[in-house]
């Protein structure tokens, strides 16, 4: 599954790929995880999933500054 979740350049992640990236954060960079979180927030219908993705993105964006 990791090969499917890997992004290259400006490749857009689908929701399932974004979920795979977030589920396996140890194998991905901060930028890729942050992008995956944004995809989840934009596309999920699950408020809890969106909240978790927002929280993780906030933590990661704080670490980049």
C-alpha positions in Angstrom: 0.0 0.0 0.0 2.9 2.4 0.7 3.7 2.7 -3.0 0.2 3.8 -3.8 0.3 6.4 -1.0 3.6 8.0 -2.2 3.1 11.3 -3.9 5.4 12.6 -6.7 5.6 16.3 -7.5 2.1 17.7 -7.6 0.3 14.4 -7.8 -3.1 14.8 -6.0 -3.9 12.3 -3.3 -7.2 10.6 -3.2 -8.9 10.1 0.2 -7.8 6.5 0.5 -4.2 7.4 -0.3 -4.3 10.3 2.2 -5.6 7.9 4.9 -2.7 5.5 4.1 -0.1 8.2 4.5 -1.6 9.3 7.9 -1.8 5.7 9.1 1.9 5.2 8.3 3.4 8.5 9.4 6.8 7.0 10.2 7.4 6.4 6.5 6.5 9.8 5.2 7.9 13.3 5.4 6.1 16.2 7.2 5.1 17.9 3.9 3.5 14.7 2.6 1.6 14.1 5.9 0.5 17.7 6.0 -0.8 17.5 2.5 -2.6 14.2 3.3 -4.2 15.8 6.3 -5.5 18.6 4.1 -7.0 16.1 1.7 -8.7 14.2 4.6 -10.2 17.5 6.0 -11.5 18.5 2.5 -12.9 15.1 1.5 -14.1 13.1 4.5 -17.7 12.9 5.6 -16.6 11.9 9.1 -16.3 14.8 11.5 -14.0 12.9 13.9 -11.6 12.0 11.1 -11.6 15.6 10.0 -10.9 16.8 13.5 -8.0 14.4 13.9 -6.5 15.4 10.6 -6.8 19.1 11.5 -5.1 18.4 14.9 -2.2 16.5 13.3 -1.8 19.1 10.6 -1.7 21.8 13.3 1.0 20.0 15.2 3.1 19.4 12.0 2.8 23.0 10.8 4.0 24.1 14.3 7.1 22.0 14.0 7.9 23.4 10.6 8.2 27.0 11.9 
